[in-house]
Amino acid sequence: MAEPDTQEDRAERWRSWMAAAQAGDGEAYSRLLTELLPMVRGEVRRRLGDDEAVEDVSQEVLIRIHTARHTYRAERPLLPWVRTITRNAVIDQARRRTRALGRSSSVEPETIPVDPPEHPGGDRLSPALERALESLPDAQREAVWLLKVEGLTVSEAAERVGISGGALKLRAHRGYRGLRDLVGREIL
Amino acid sequence: MTEESGQDLIAALTEDLTPTSPIPPLRKVVAGVLLLWLAIAVVLLLVLGVRPEIVQALSTPFASGGIFAGLCAAGLGGLIAALALSVPGREATVRAGFAIAGVGLAYAAGVGTFLFVQSPAITWTGSFGADFQCLAVAVIVALVPALGVIAFSARAQVFRPMALVLAAAVGTAALGAVTSQAHCPTEDARHLMLGHILAPGFGALVLSLPLLVALRRSSRA
């Protein structure tokens, strides 16, 4: 029978996985994020209450962990580092919510051309996908467009938009999810 | 968002993961910025000159020496707080930095007030040129170390930019005032208060906004 996983074991495992991730080990990083996500979710839920944004903020925490991974030093425990990132993401969410409550509706400038989109190869997108793409928020549409339609790499697209690669991945990820909800998985 | 999309995100983040070099340990960064300040202070003191009775002056805990020690603590504490604010999970270090800076500033201000009360006659009508000169020296000396803090912070992860630039401005201006204190032989209570002890506050006033702009620009770069 396997020994129960103590807090020390877990802390040591996470520390070593993060050190491996800093060295470019994607598998260790995937394991780490997979183990961290439920804990982050619980922490976010505890701080936000029963809020519908819990999953959204939890995933934002993962993105922040990704963009801040170089600030972690392997000789220090990982948990306080993750907790600070989580707490700040929750604070930012609370600020966004406060701002949204006080903001009047405004129209953001279009960042994506409204002409029928085409793949780089010249194939036109299906009408269903076109409609779905147009219904996405501007930032998500722009990320999906640059990666999937223009075929740019993450770093090229991030440079074009003027944000970090991690932030662009988050926008694209949300965009894909939105598209999937709208037109079904088979299109992607 | 669904839990399934969390797994999708993890897959997206781990795909094409590139190696990254961790930031240097905080104590090394603090030491680096202090060395930067020391180098500038030494050059400036070689040009402007060191006060002739420096050893005597710095051995007075309730006069110049006390102000010197208080400003040193404020400088060190401010630097520690500013740099630790850029690293997740270092809240205890941030608190310690602010505490050291607070105690240092309070001690310097206490000594200044004591000298004030002891002085037989304080004149407020004289020229403020000498006071401003020492404040200017403090801010000039603070500039490069403050930019050093910003360069590190922009590479790290900033959560509270206002607190960070305030701590950096106060800390580095306090170190600048230490340099003034090593150069300026004036023992006049008014000058010590206006030209030396208030330098961290003056630094916060003058440097915070440019440092914030520099931080925002370099964080985006």
Interface residues (C-beta under 8 A of the other chain):
Chain A: A21 Q22 A23 G24 D25 G26 E27 Y29 S30 L33 T34 L37 E55 D56 S58 Q59 L62 I63 R64 H66 T67 A68 R69 H70 T71 Y72 R73 A74 E75 R76 P77 P80 W81 V82 R83 T84 I85 N88 V154 G162 G166 K169 L170 A172 H173 R174 Y176 R177
Chain B: M1 T2 E3 S5 G6 Q7 D8 L9 I10 A11 A12 L13 T14 E15 D16 L17 T18 P19 T20 S21 P22 I23 P25 S86 V87 P88 G89 R90 E91 R155 A156 Q157 F159 R220
